[in-house]
Amino acid sequence: MSNEMLGTLAYLEAGLIIGKQVQNFTRRLLHDNSGATAVEYGLVIGIISVSIIVGMQSFSNQLVVLYQIVNGYTSSAMTKS
């Protein structure tokens, strides 16, 4: 066999070995469930965060109205004095 043919065969063997490694990696990746829990926790934290933000916006609007009412009472009390 010529050196060129030996080099080509070595290249093909290396490609087959790498192909098998990629295939094994892909198979393990598809059957691995360890990251699923982290994704689920991330989704739960995201939903809770959005709920807190929406609740705080509603609370802040009510708090502004309360401060405006108190401001109105104190302003009127100060003008009467």
Buried (B, 14 or more C-beta within 10 A) or exposed (E): EEEEEEEEEEEEEEEEEEEEEEEEEEEEEEEEEEEEEEEEEEEEEEEEEEEEEEEEEEEEEEEEEEEEEEEEEEEEEEEEE
